[in-house]
């Protein structure tokens, strides 16, 4: 029995949530103290009313009635103040905890490898970080503390009822077994309903986020109507999940009211006979009517607060699923923290697969000397970008070794490794922020003067100065206020100002006009000068300038040499050259 209760109440999850309250032990204890005092004050006011009705109204003792009334008002004010501080501190505790939890969750997410993001929709993660964590705050502000307070109040009232008159107590509590059964049913129904609600919220967030980001595709292919139908379907499922929880409320609360009225009816029916016999006073009957209201109201609120707790539990389960991920987290146990890296890179028989038993790289081996510029070429899916991802440790390779300056890259701390490298991607991502912050990424060591100097060398200083606010111009989400070429140039400046020892250009000159390409070729020459560089090739001019070219085919290195050597070899590179690059030449 207790095992099932423990499973139902998720004590394991609750203990994990309560662990976050440890730094705020004083707030928690004070809140709990106020809750206890409020619980014990519950029977005092109706008991004083009974005294007034039985002892002072029959004797017309107006002085005593007045004094007790003042005392009642004082208790009411005191109880109201306690409730104010209890509610305030409970909410303060909840907000402190979700602040800490959200920071910890976000830190966990940014430490996950890219394979996790490949299979997890961004909308799902947004739900975890925002709304799921928000429900955990309710565990403290409207859940566990209030539940404890209501349970305490129920026990105090029942104890007072039996202490004053056990016969009236038994009579008043006759409907309680039915109420307990109804509450148990309600808790089960609400838990299932809110699990569905949280799942539907996640699905709705995921759908909206993906389709807002991809709105241009929706409109280009005239899919507005079909996507709206899909949205209506998801929204209907979300509505249906909420209706199930509302249905549980609509059944349970009337049951509570009916049972409360039944208890009062039984009390009046049988109790008044005892009043007429002189065995019970009228004040006692009135007292037990108050007790019934005070007893059934906490039970009803208890069910409501349990609903809040269930929402927090469901949200917490989903949050802790992410926090407890092990296989998707990048291990950062490296102790090498060198300030300077020469940039000697070597792949030794490296194997890798994104999906188990579906290898992408098969024993790839090559070596790049300090300051050498290497081009990677090959058909789509040959493994070019995968090589770049493994160098950055976005993914963990399955076999072999990757050495940087003769040291396995896993022995470097991630901060050291990535701080000495820079990557320029074909798919440029810019934040909704100023041009300056998009270049520096808020690194305080990179000065404004350094950014301006880099922009002048790249040749975009004049373009930036024409914008409203120049370097402080907000380029909006994903750099939507700039052209493709302008965004690409900013990504080059970003790499330039970080002064990397190892530079990776992943198709960085594709999908741009000829004028911008000439500009980028100029900055590429400066950026790769005396710096180890890996260029995932797209344009012939970039390949020709490389010291060596590595040809990949189906995850294997099949050719290696200079442009002229590989052309003379009449192998796979020459085929690629004639198919893809001859027109550019």
C-alpha positions as CSV (number, residue, x, y, z in Angstrom):
1,X,0.0,0.0,0.0
2,X,2.7,2.5,1.1
3,X,4.8,1.5,-2.0
4,X,1.8,2.4,-4.3
5,X,1.3,5.7,-2.4
6,X,4.9,6.6,-2.7
7,X,4.8,5.8,-6.4
8,X,1.7,7.9,-6.9
9,X,3.0,10.9,-5.0
10,X,6.4,10.7,-6.6
11,X,8.3,11.1,-3.4
12,X,11.6,10.7,-5.3
13,X,10.8,13.6,-7.6
14,X,9.5,15.7,-4.6
15,X,12.7,15.0,-2.7
16,X,14.7,16.3,-5.7
17,X,12.6,19.4,-5.8
18,X,13.0,20.0,-2.0
19,X,16.8,19.6,-2.3
20,X,16.8,22.9,-4.2
21,X,15.2,24.6,-1.1
22,X,18.3,23.9,1.1
23,X,20.0,27.2,0.3
24,X,16.8,28.9,1.5
25,X,16.3,26.9,4.7
26,X,15.5,29.9,6.8
27,X,12.7,31.1,4.4
28,X,11.3,27.5,4.2
29,X,11.3,27.1,8.0
30,X,9.7,30.5,8.7
31,X,7.0,29.7,6.1
32,X,6.4,26.3,7.7
33,X,6.2,27.9,11.1
34,X,3.5,30.4,10.0
35,X,1.6,27.5,8.3
36,X,1.7,25.5,11.6
37,X,0.4,28.5,13.7
38,X,-2.4,29.1,11.2
39,X,-3.4,25.5,11.4
40,X,-3.6,25.5,15.2
41,X,-5.6,28.8,15.2
42,X,-8.3,27.2,13.0
43,X,-10.6,26.0,15.9
44,X,-10.2,29.1,18.1
45,X,-12.6,31.5,16.5
46,X,-15.6,29.1,16.3
47,X,-14.9,28.0,19.9
48,X,-15.1,31.6,21.1
49,X,-18.4,32.0,19.2
50,X,-19.8,29.0,21.0
51,X,-18.8,30.6,24.3
52,X,-20.6,33.8,23.4
53,X,-23.7,31.9,22.3
54,X,-23.9,29.6,25.3
55,X,-22.6,31.7,28.2
56,X,-23.1,35.4,27.5
57,X,-26.1,35.9,25.1
58,X,-28.5,34.0,27.5
59,X,-27.3,36.2,30.4
60,X,-27.2,39.4,28.2
61,X,-23.6,40.0,29.4
62,X,-22.9,42.7,26.8
63,X,-19.5,43.7,28.3
64,X,-18.2,40.1,27.9
65,X,-19.7,39.8,24.4
66,X,-17.9,43.1,23.4
67,X,-14.6,42.0,24.9
68,X,-14.7,38.5,23.2
69,X,-15.7,40.2,19.9
70,X,-12.7,42.5,20.1
71,X,-10.5,39.4,20.9
72,X,-12.1,37.6,17.9
73,X,-11.2,40.6,15.6
74,X,-7.7,40.6,17.0
75,X,-7.3,36.9,16.2
76,X,-8.7,37.4,12.7
77,X,-6.2,40.3,12.0
78,X,-3.3,38.2,13.4
79,X,-4.3,35.2,11.3
80,X,-4.6,37.5,8.2
81,X,-1.1,38.9,8.8
82,X,0.3,35.4,9.2
83,X,-1.4,34.3,5.9
84,X,0.0,37.4,4.1
85,X,3.6,36.6,5.2
86,X,3.1,32.8,4.6
87,X,1.9,33.4,1.0
88,X,4.6,36.0,0.3
89,X,7.4,33.8,1.7
90,X,6.1,30.7,-0.1
91,X,6.1,32.5,-3.4
92,X,9.5,34.0,-2.7
93,X,10.9,30.6,-2.0
94,X,9.3,29.2,-5.2
95,X,10.8,32.0,-7.3
96,X,14.2,31.6,-5.8
97,X,14.2,27.9,-6.5
98,X,13.0,28.1,-10.1
99,X,15.6,30.8,-10.8
100,X,18.3,28.4,-9.6
101,X,16.7,25.4,-11.3
102,X,16.4,27.3,-14.6
103,X,20.0,28.4,-14.5
104,X,21.1,24.8,-13.8
105,X,18.9,23.4,-16.6
106,X,20.1,26.0,-19.1
107,X,23.7,25.2,-18.2
108,X,23.0,21.5,-18.7
109,X,21.4,22.2,-22.1
110,X,24.3,24.2,-23.4
111,X,26.6,21.4,-22.4
112,X,24.8,18.7,-24.4
113,X,26.3,17.5,-27.6
114,X,24.7,18.3,-30.9
115,X,23.3,14.8,-31.3
116,X,20.8,15.6,-28.6
117,X,19.6,18.7,-30.4
118,X,19.4,16.7,-33.7
119,X,16.6,14.5,-32.2
120,X,15.0,16.9,-29.8
121,X,12.7,19.7,-31.1
122,X,13.7,23.2,-29.9
123,X,10.0,23.9,-28.9
124,X,10.3,21.0,-26.5
125,X,13.4,22.5,-24.8
126,X,11.7,25.9,-24.6
127,X,8.8,24.2,-22.8
128,X,11.2,22.6,-20.4
129,X,13.1,25.9,-19.6
130,X,10.1,28.1,-19.4
131,X,6.6,26.6,-18.6
132,X,7.7,23.3,-17.0
133,X,10.0,25.0,-14.6
134,X,7.3,27.6,-13.9
135,X,4.9,24.9,-12.6
136,X,7.6,23.8,-10.1
137,X,7.3,27.2,-8.4
138,X,3.7,26.3,-7.6
139,X,4.9,23.2,-5.7
140,X,6.1,25.7,-3.0
141,X,3.8,28.7,-3.5
142,X,0.6,26.7,-3.9
143,X,1.5,23.0,-3.5
144,X,3.4,21.2,-0.8
145,X,3.4,23.9,1.9
146,X,-0.4,24.6,1.4
147,X,-1.0,20.8,1.4
148,X,0.8,20.5,4.7
149,X,-1.1,23.4,6.1
150,X,-4.5,22.0,5.0
151,X,-3.7,18.5,6.3
152,X,-2.6,20.0,9.7
153,X,-5.8,22.1,9.8
154,X,-7.9,18.9,9.2
155,X,-6.2,17.0,12.0
156,X,-6.5,19.9,14.4
157,X,-10.2,20.4,13.7
158,X,-10.9,16.7,14.0
159,X,-9.0,16.5,17.3
160,X,-10.9,19.5,18.6
161,X,-14.2,17.9,17.5
162,X,-13.5,14.7,19.4
163,X,-12.2,16.6,22.4
164,X,-15.3,18.7,22.8
165,X,-18.0,16.1,22.0
166,X,-17.0,12.8,20.5
167,X,-20.6,11.8,19.7
168,X,-21.2,15.0,17.6
169,X,-17.8,14.5,16.0
170,X,-18.8,11.0,14.8
171,X,-22.1,12.3,13.5
172,X,-20.4,15.1,11.6
173,X,-17.8,12.8,10.1
174,X,-20.2,10.3,8.8
175,X,-19.9,11.3,5.1
176,X,-16.0,11.4,5.3
177,X,-15.4,7.9,3.9
178,X,-17.3,8.9,0.7
179,X,-15.3,12.1,0.5
180,X,-12.0,10.2,0.8
181,X,-13.0,7.9,-2.0
182,X,-14.1,10.9,-4.2
183,X,-10.8,12.7,-3.4
184,X,-8.8,9.6,-4.4
185,X,-10.7,9.4,-7.7
186,X,-10.2,13.1,-8.3
187,X,-6.4,12.9,-7.8
188,X,-6.1,10.0,-10.2
189,X,-8.2,11.8,-12.9
190,X,-6.3,15.1,-12.5
191,X,-2.9,13.5,-12.7
192,X,-3.7,11.7,-16.0
193,X,-5.3,14.8,-17.4
194,X,-2.4,17.1,-16.5
195,X,0.2,14.7,-17.9
196,X,-1.7,15.0,-21.2
197,X,-1.9,18.8,-20.8
198,X,1.8,19.1,-20.4
199,X,2.5,16.8,-23.4
200,X,0.1,18.9,-25.5
201,X,1.7,22.1,-24.4
202,X,5.0,20.8,-25.5
203,X,3.6,19.7,-28.8
204,X,2.0,23.0,-29.4
205,X,5.2,25.0,-28.5
206,X,7.2,22.8,-30.8
207,X,4.8,23.2,-33.7
208,X,4.5,26.9,-33.4
209,X,8.3,27.5,-33.0
210,X,9.2,25.3,-36.0
211,X,6.6,26.9,-38.3
212,X,7.3,30.5,-37.3
213,X,11.0,29.9,-38.0
214,X,10.2,28.2,-41.3
215,X,7.4,30.6,-42.3
216,X,9.1,31.5,-45.6
217,X,9.0,27.8,-46.6
218,X,5.3,27.6,-45.7
219,X,4.5,30.7,-47.8
220,X,6.8,29.8,-50.7
221,X,5.1,26.5,-51.2
222,X,1.6,27.8,-50.4
223,X,1.1,25.6,-47.4
224,X,-0.7,28.1,-45.2
225,X,-4.1,26.3,-45.3
226,X,-2.7,22.8,-44.7
227,X,-0.5,24.0,-41.9
228,X,-3.4,25.8,-40.3
229,X,-5.4,22.6,-40.4
230,X,-2.6,20.8,-38.6
231,X,-2.4,23.6,-36.1
232,X,-6.1,23.3,-35.4
233,X,-5.7,19.6,-34.9
234,X,-2.9,20.1,-32.3
235,X,-4.8,22.9,-30.7
236,X,-7.9,20.7,-30.4
237,X,-5.9,18.0,-28.7
238,X,-4.6,20.7,-26.2
239,X,-8.2,21.8,-25.6
240,X,-9.4,18.2,-25.1
241,X,-6.7,17.6,-22.5
242,X,-7.8,20.7,-20.5
243,X,-11.4,19.7,-20.8
244,X,-10.6,16.4,-19.1
245,X,-9.2,18.2,-16.1
246,X,-12.1,20.6,-16.0
247,X,-14.5,17.6,-16.1
248,X,-12.8,16.2,-13.0
249,X,-13.4,19.5,-11.2
250,X,-17.0,19.8,-12.3
251,X,-17.7,16.3,-10.8
252,X,-15.6,16.6,-7.6
253,X,-16.6,20.0,-6.2
254,X,-20.4,19.4,-6.3
255,X,-19.8,16.1,-4.5
256,X,-17.9,18.0,-1.8
257,X,-20.7,20.5,-1.4
258,X,-23.4,17.7,-1.3
259,X,-21.5,15.8,1.4
260,X,-20.9,19.0,3.4
261,X,-24.6,19.7,3.3
262,X,-25.4,16.1,4.2
263,X,-23.1,16.3,7.3
264,X,-24.8,19.5,8.4
265,X,-28.3,18.0,7.9
266,X,-27.4,15.0,9.9
267,X,-26.0,17.2,12.7
268,X,-29.1,19.4,12.8
269,X,-31.5,16.4,12.5
270,X,-30.0,14.4,15.4
271,X,-28.3,17.2,17.3
272,X,-31.3,19.3,17.9
273,X,-33.0,16.4,19.6
274,X,-30.1,16.3,22.1
275,X,-30.4,20.1,22.5
276,X,-34.1,19.7,23.5
277,X,-33.1,17.0,25.9
278,X,-30.5,19.3,27.4
279,X,-27.6,17.0,26.6
280,X,-26.1,19.3,24.1
281,X,-26.1,23.1,23.9
282,X,-27.2,25.2,20.9
283,X,-23.7,26.7,20.9
284,X,-22.2,23.3,20.4
285,X,-24.4,22.6,17.4
286,X,-23.4,25.9,15.9
287,X,-19.7,25.1,16.7
288,X,-19.9,21.8,14.9
289,X,-21.6,23.5,11.9
290,X,-18.6,25.8,11.7
291,X,-16.3,22.8,12.1
292,X,-18.0,21.0,9.2
293,X,-17.5,24.1,7.0
294,X,-13.9,24.4,8.1
295,X,-13.3,20.7,7.7
296,X,-14.8,20.2,4.2
297,X,-13.3,23.4,2.8
298,X,-9.7,22.3,3.5
299,X,-10.5,18.9,2.0
300,X,-11.8,20.6,-1.1
301,X,-8.8,22.9,-1.2
302,X,-6.5,20.0,-0.5
303,X,-7.7,18.3,-3.7
304,X,-7.2,21.6,-5.6
305,X,-3.7,22.0,-4.1
306,X,-2.9,18.4,-5.0
307,X,-3.8,19.3,-8.6
308,X,-1.2,22.1,-8.4
309,X,1.3,19.7,-6.9
310,X,0.6,17.2,-9.7
311,X,1.3,19.9,-12.3
312,X,4.6,20.7,-10.6
313,X,5.4,17.0,-10.4
314,X,4.8,16.4,-14.1
315,X,6.8,19.5,-15.0
316,X,9.6,18.4,-12.6
317,X,9.7,14.9,-14.1
318,X,10.3,16.4,-17.5
319,X,12.9,18.8,-16.2
320,X,14.9,16.2,-14.3
321,X,14.8,13.9,-17.4
322,X,17.1,16.6,-19.0
323,X,19.1,17.3,-15.9
324,X,19.9,13.6,-15.4
325,X,21.0,13.0,-19.0
326,X,24.4,11.3,-19.1
327,X,25.0,9.8,-22.5
328,X,24.1,13.1,-24.3
329,X,26.4,15.3,-22.3
330,X,29.8,16.4,-23.5
331,X,32.4,15.2,-20.9
332,X,34.6,18.1,-19.9
333,X,37.2,16.4,-17.7
334,X,40.2,17.6,-19.6
335,X,42.9,19.3,-17.5
336,X,45.0,20.8,-20.2
337,X,44.5,24.6,-20.1
338,X,47.3,25.9,-22.3
339,X,46.9,29.6,-23.3
340,X,48.7,29.1,-26.7
341,X,48.0,26.4,-29.2
342,X,50.2,26.0,-32.3
343,X,47.6,24.3,-34.4
344,X,49.2,21.0,-35.4
345,X,46.2,18.8,-36.0
346,X,46.2,15.0,-36.6
347,X,43.4,12.5,-37.2
348,X,44.5,9.0,-36.5
349,X,42.2,6.3,-37.8
350,X,39.1,8.2,-36.6
351,X,35.6,6.5,-36.9
352,X,32.3,8.1,-36.1
353,X,28.5,7.5,-36.6
354,X,25.6,9.8,-35.8
355,X,23.3,6.7,-35.7
356,X,24.5,3.4,-34.2
357,X,25.7,0.9,-36.8
358,X,25.5,3.6,-39.5
359,X,29.1,4.8,-39.8
360,X,29.9,8.2,-41.3
361,X,33.7,8.2,-41.0
362,X,35.7,5.0,-41.6
363,X,39.3,5.2,-40.2
364,X,40.0,8.7,-41.4
365,X,43.7,9.7,-41.0
366,X,45.6,12.9,-42.0
367,X,47.9,15.5,-40.5
368,X,48.0,19.3,-40.8
369,X,51.1,21.2,-39.8
370,X,51.2,24.5,-38.1
371,X,50.1,27.4,-40.3
372,X,49.1,25.0,-43.1
373,X,45.9,25.6,-45.1
374,X,44.0,22.4,-46.0
375,X,40.9,22.0,-48.2
376,X,38.4,19.2,-47.7
377,X,36.4,18.3,-50.8
378,X,34.0,15.6,-51.6
379,X,30.4,14.9,-52.5
380,X,27.5,15.7,-50.2
381,X,27.5,13.3,-47.3
382,X,31.2,12.4,-47.7
383,X,31.9,13.5,-44.1
384,X,33.5,17.0,-44.6
385,X,31.3,18.8,-42.0
386,X,31.5,15.9,-39.7
387,X,35.3,16.3,-39.5
388,X,34.8,19.9,-38.4
389,X,32.2,18.9,-35.9
390,X,34.5,16.4,-34.3
391,X,37.4,18.9,-34.0
392,X,35.1,21.2,-32.1
393,X,33.8,18.3,-30.0
394,X,30.2,18.9,-30.9
395,X,30.1,15.1,-31.1
396,X,32.3,12.5,-29.6
397,X,34.1,10.2,-32.1
398,X,33.7,6.5,-31.7
399,X,37.2,5.2,-32.5
400,X,40.8,6.4,-33.1
401,X,42.3,9.7,-31.9
402,X,42.2,13.4,-32.7
403,X,45.4,15.1,-31.6
404,X,46.0,18.8,-31.3
405,X,49.7,19.7,-30.8
406,X,50.2,16.0,-30.0
407,X,47.6,16.0,-27.2
408,X,44.2,14.2,-27.5
409,X,41.5,16.8,-27.8
410,X,39.6,15.1,-24.9
411,X,42.4,16.0,-22.6
412,X,41.9,19.7,-23.2
413,X,39.2,21.6,-21.2
414,X,36.4,22.6,-23.5
415,X,36.9,26.2,-22.7
416,X,40.6,26.0,-23.7
417,X,39.9,24.0,-26.8
418,X,37.2,26.2,-28.2
419,X,38.7,29.5,-27.2
420,X,41.6,28.8,-29.6
421,X,39.5,27.9,-32.5
422,X,36.9,29.7,-34.7
423,X,34.5,28.4,-37.3
424,X,32.6,30.2,-40.1
425,X,29.6,28.3,-41.3
426,X,27.6,28.5,-44.5
427,X,24.4,28.8,-42.4
428,X,25.1,32.0,-40.5
429,X,23.4,32.5,-37.2
430,X,23.1,36.1,-35.8
431,X,21.3,37.0,-32.6
432,X,18.7,39.7,-32.2
433,X,21.3,42.2,-30.9
434,X,23.7,44.9,-32.0
435,X,26.3,44.3,-34.7
436,X,29.0,44.9,-32.1
437,X,27.6,42.2,-29.7
438,X,27.1,39.8,-32.6
439,X,30.8,40.1,-33.4
440,X,32.2,40.1,-29.9
441,X,29.6,37.7,-28.5
442,X,29.8,40.0,-25.4
443,X,33.4,39.0,-24.8
444,X,34.7,42.0,-22.7
445,X,38.3,41.3,-23.8
446,X,37.4,42.3,-27.4
447,X,37.3,46.1,-27.6
448,X,35.2,48.3,-29.9
449,X,38.3,49.6,-31.5
450,X,39.5,46.1,-32.3
451,X,36.1,45.4,-34.0
452,X,36.3,48.6,-36.0
453,X,39.8,47.8,-37.1
454,X,38.8,44.3,-38.2
455,X,35.8,45.7,-40.1
456,X,38.0,48.1,-42.0
457,X,40.3,45.3,-43.0
458,X,37.4,43.2,-44.1
459,X,35.9,46.1,-46.0
460,X,32.5,46.5,-44.3
461,X,33.2,49.4,-42.1
462,X,31.6,51.9,-44.4
463,X,28.5,49.7,-44.8
464,X,28.1,49.5,-41.0
465,X,28.6,53.2,-40.5
466,X,25.6,53.9,-42.9
467,X,23.3,51.9,-40.6
468,X,21.2,53.8,-37.9
469,X,23.4,53.5,-34.8
470,X,26.2,51.9,-36.9
471,X,27.9,49.3,-34.7
472,X,25.0,49.5,-32.2
473,X,22.4,48.8,-34.9
474,X,20.1,45.9,-33.8
475,X,19.9,43.5,-36.7
476,X,16.9,41.7,-35.3
477,X,16.3,37.9,-35.2
478,X,18.8,35.9,-37.2
479,X,20.1,39.1,-38.8
480,X,17.0,39.6,-40.8
481,X,17.8,43.2,-41.5
482,X,20.9,42.3,-43.4
483,X,21.6,40.6,-46.7
484,X,23.1,37.1,-47.0
485,X,26.4,38.5,-48.0
486,X,26.4,41.1,-45.2
487,X,25.6,38.5,-42.6
488,X,28.4,36.3,-44.0
489,X,30.9,39.2,-43.7
490,X,29.9,39.8,-40.1
491,X,30.6,36.1,-39.3
492,X,34.1,36.5,-40.8
493,X,34.7,39.5,-38.6
494,X,33.5,37.5,-35.6
495,X,36.2,34.8,-36.4
496,X,38.8,37.5,-37.2
497,X,38.6,39.4,-33.8
498,X,38.8,36.1,-31.8
499,X,42.2,35.5,-33.3
500,X,42.1,31.7,-33.4
501,X,45.0,29.3,-33.7
502,X,42.9,26.9,-35.7
503,X,40.3,28.2,-38.3
504,X,37.5,26.2,-39.9
505,X,35.6,27.6,-42.9
506,X,32.6,25.3,-43.6
507,X,31.3,26.2,-47.0
508,X,31.7,29.8,-45.9
509,X,31.7,31.3,-49.4
510,X,28.7,29.5,-50.9
511,X,25.4,31.2,-51.8
512,X,26.8,34.7,-52.2
513,X,27.2,37.1,-55.1
514,X,30.5,37.5,-57.0
515,X,31.3,41.0,-55.5
516,X,30.9,39.7,-52.0
517,X,32.9,36.6,-52.8
518,X,35.9,38.8,-53.9
519,X,35.6,40.7,-50.6
520,X,35.5,37.4,-48.7
521,X,38.5,36.0,-50.6
522,X,40.4,39.1,-49.5
523,X,39.5,38.6,-45.8
524,X,40.1,34.8,-46.1
525,X,43.7,35.4,-47.2
526,X,44.2,37.6,-44.1
527,X,42.3,35.3,-41.8
528,X,44.2,32.1,-42.9
529,X,47.7,33.7,-43.1
530,X,50.2,32.0,-40.7
531,X,47.2,30.1,-39.1
532,X,46.3,26.5,-39.4
533,X,43.1,26.4,-41.5
534,X,40.7,23.8,-42.7
535,X,38.5,24.9,-45.6
536,X,35.5,22.8,-46.6
537,X,35.7,23.8,-50.2
538,X,33.0,25.1,-52.4
539,X,34.7,27.6,-54.8
540,X,37.6,26.7,-57.1
541,X,39.6,29.8,-56.1
542,X,39.6,28.7,-52.4
543,X,40.8,25.2,-53.3
544,X,43.6,26.4,-55.5
545,X,45.0,28.5,-52.7
546,X,45.2,25.6,-50.3
547,X,48.5,24.0,-49.4
548,X,47.0,20.5,-49.6
549,X,43.6,19.1,-50.6
550,X,42.0,16.1,-48.9
551,X,39.4,14.2,-50.9
552,X,36.7,12.4,-48.9
553,X,34.4,9.8,-50.3
554,X,31.8,8.0,-48.2
555,X,33.7,8.8,-45.0
556,X,37.2,7.7,-46.2
557,X,40.2,9.7,-47.4
558,X,40.8,8.5,-50.9
559,X,43.2,11.2,-52.3
560,X,45.6,13.7,-50.8
561,X,47.8,16.3,-52.5
562,X,48.0,19.8,-54.1
563,X,45.5,21.0,-56.7
564,X,47.9,20.3,-59.6
565,X,49.0,16.9,-58.3
566,X,45.4,15.7,-57.9
567,X,44.4,16.9,-61.4
568,X,47.4,15.1,-62.8
569,X,46.4,12.0,-60.9
570,X,43.2,11.7,-63.0
571,X,41.3,10.4,-60.0
572,X,38.2,11.3,-58.1
573,X,39.3,14.9,-57.6
574,X,39.6,15.5,-61.3
575,X,36.0,14.1,-61.7
576,X,34.7,16.5,-59.0
577,X,36.7,19.3,-60.6
578,X,35.2,18.8,-64.0
579,X,31.7,18.3,-62.7
580,X,31.5,21.1,-60.2
581,X,34.3,23.6,-60.7
582,X,35.3,23.7,-64.3
583,X,32.6,26.4,-65.0
584,X,34.0,28.6,-62.3
585,X,37.5,28.2,-63.7
